[in-house]
Amino acid sequence: MELAGKIFLGAFTLIFACIIAGFISAWWETRQRDKDKKG
């Protein structure tokens, strides 16, 4: 059970990190686009 819990936690952390990275990259892209529009 201990090992399964660690594996589950590791997988969950990895997925969560991917989601966070996606949000940050999307936010950064829109931010850069807004900066380009303003000149």
MOLIN-V354072 format. One record per pair of residues at least 12 apart in sequence whose ideal C-beta (glycine too) atoms are under 7 Angstrom apart, sorted by the first residue. I is the first residue (numbers start at 1). J is the second residue. D is the distance in Angstrom with one decimal. If there is no record, write none. Layout:
# MOLIN-V354072
i=[I/I]
j=[J/J]
d=[D/D]
This chain:
# MOLIN-V354072
none
